[in-house]
Each structure stands twice: as structure tokens, then as C-alpha cells.
Amino acid sequence: MNSLMGMKRNNDIVKVNLATREEVMKFEEDGMNPPTLEPMRPFLEDRKIAATEWNNTLSELFLEHFATVNDLALSESQQESVTQTFENRLEVLRETRRRFESKSAEECDEHKGRMNAVQRPSTRRDKVGCI
């Protein structure tokens, strides 16, 4: 799922071009310009992510993609599981984006300093920050 949005880590959601409220409303009104998987652009502005037709359509597309890429014939319960996992993932990404969007540049620098002071040094963790 991350690769479809051009992400490697959850924090990269800040850089992803997401669907706008206008796009979602227009799609729900006339069904034109539906979402696509590449690039995947979920709608994360509302608390009830699964309640939008936009994200429901993305979920269906992802389910088909998942089954095709993994060469699986999914049962109904497996499809429900994949769909629920997709929705949970969108919720995690929404919370991550909300948390990082609310920080100023100074807060990001402070966060980076705190994280690097607490964590053991490694090349991977040298890059902790607000994105």
C-alpha cells in the first residue's frame, strides 16, 4: 500500500498528494473522475474515513490489486479482512498526518533532537524528524 502512494514510512504521508474535499464531493455527486491506485490518493480529512465513497472505491481497487499481485482467490471473509486492514491503515495514516501537520518548524527540530537523544545511534535513526 505504501508503494502505491510513493511512501516508505508512515511519516512520508506528509509529502503525499492526497485527494481534496472538492474532488471527493464531485466524485460522490456525479461519479466522474474516480480514484486510481497509481498514484493512490486517499481522502484523509474526515474522521470517518470509511464513510466516503472515494475511499470505498479505493478499498475495492486495492482488494483487486492485492489478490492479483499475490495470485490469490480470496474468500469472502478474507476479502473483509483485507478491506478492514485497508481502512485501519488509512486511519493510522490520517492520525500520523494530523500529528505532523500541526507542528511548526521549531517543534519539528525539537522533536528530532528529543528522538535522537533517546534512541540508540544508528544510520537509520540519524534521519528522525518531521519530514
C-alpha positions, 0 to 999 in steps of 0.5 A: 500500500505504501508503494502505491502512494510513493511512501516508505514510512508512515511519516512520508504521508506528509509529502503525499498528494492526497485527494481534496474535499472538492474532488471527493464531493464531485466524485460522490455527486456525479461519479466522474473522475474516480480514484486510481491506485497509481498514484493512490490518493486517499481522502484523509480529512474526515474522521470517518474515513470509511464513510466516503465513497472515494475511499470505498472505491479505493478499498475495492481497487486495492482488494483487486490489486492485492489478490492479483499481485499475490495470485490469490482467490480470496474468500469472502471473509478474507476479502473483509479482512483485507478491506478492514486492514485497508481502512485501519491503515488509512486511519493510522495514516490520517492520525500520523498526518494530523500529528505532523501537520500541526507542528511548526518548524521549531517543534519539528527540530525539537522533536528530532533532537528529543528522538535522537537523544533517546534512541540508540545511534544508528544510520537509520535513526540519524534521519528522525524528524518531521519530514 
